[in-house]
Amino acid sequence: MRAASAPLSDSIEEYLEAIHRFSAMPRGASTSRLADRLRVKPASVTGMLKRLSGLGLITYRRYHDIALTEEGERRAHDVVRRHRLAERLLTDVLKVPLDQVHEEACRLEHAVSPELLPRLAAALGSPESCPHGHPVDAATHDDTIALTEAPPGVTLSIARLDDETPEVVRYLAERRLVPGARVTIRELEPLGGAVEIEAAGHRHTLGYRLASSLRVSPPKRRRTS
């Protein structure tokens, strides 16, 4: 029960948040992916994973999958909620540009106490998603699809931006390819080629990887009589 009662350090929270994020992706969490995202050496990741395992927050064996335990997932969801509400505060109240909010929220999330969190949510109008489109409640079921999985010629709404790196968000924001924007695939080259889309009367050509990072609401199935 040690992990449930002891406060967590900022670095532990960062690891839990990153593991939670990677766990939702096809390749899952790995030492190298965590090292890249957190900008630390693989040896440092290995040491922290052993520590997290000892705290009962993850299950981990070297060269095997890294997974959050039930307690680890609960704590990760708490960090994610604080982060996404902090992003809302930055964009909705402080008017910080979208490409800057992720890094700023990474610093703010650790300063929000459990007592302050519900007050912050209420003051912001209890938002359901962050400015990038991710649900504030990390346990929310994800029914979105990658833009590259969408059928050509069908207009869909961007639900979220999976890649939150400043350069990518800035590029997309300048083209108004943000959550809520309506987009239509006009041409999808085979074998992971370029994707040509139309949004607000303008055409844009995106690389396959960038297009895949845009999540859209799936098209509604037509009712059959």
Number of C-alpha atoms within 10 A of each C-alpha: 8 10 15 14 7 9 10 13 9 14 12 17 20 19 20 25 21 18 24 23 16 17 17 11 9 7 10 15 20 20 20 15 17 19 17 11 10 14 10 12 13 16 12 11 20 19 10 15 23 16 14 20 18 14 16 18 25 22 17 18 13 11 8 11 14 21 22 21 15 12 16 25 20 17 21 25 19 20 21 26 21 28 26 28 28 28 28 26 21 21 17 13 10 10 11 15 14 19 19 18 23 21 14 15 20 19 12 16 23 18 13 15 10 10 8 11 17 13 12 17 19 10 11 15 9 13 16 15 19 21 24 23 18 20 21 23 18 20 10 10 8 11 10 15 19 19 27 20 12 18 15 15 13 12 19 22 20 24 26 27 25 17 15 18 13 16 12 14 23 17 12 16 15 9 14 15 22 21 20 15 16 18 22 20 22 17 15 18 11 9 7 12 13 17 22 19 22 17 18 12 7 9 15 13 15 15 13 19 14 17 19 20 18 22 25 27 18 18 14 7 6 6 5 4 3
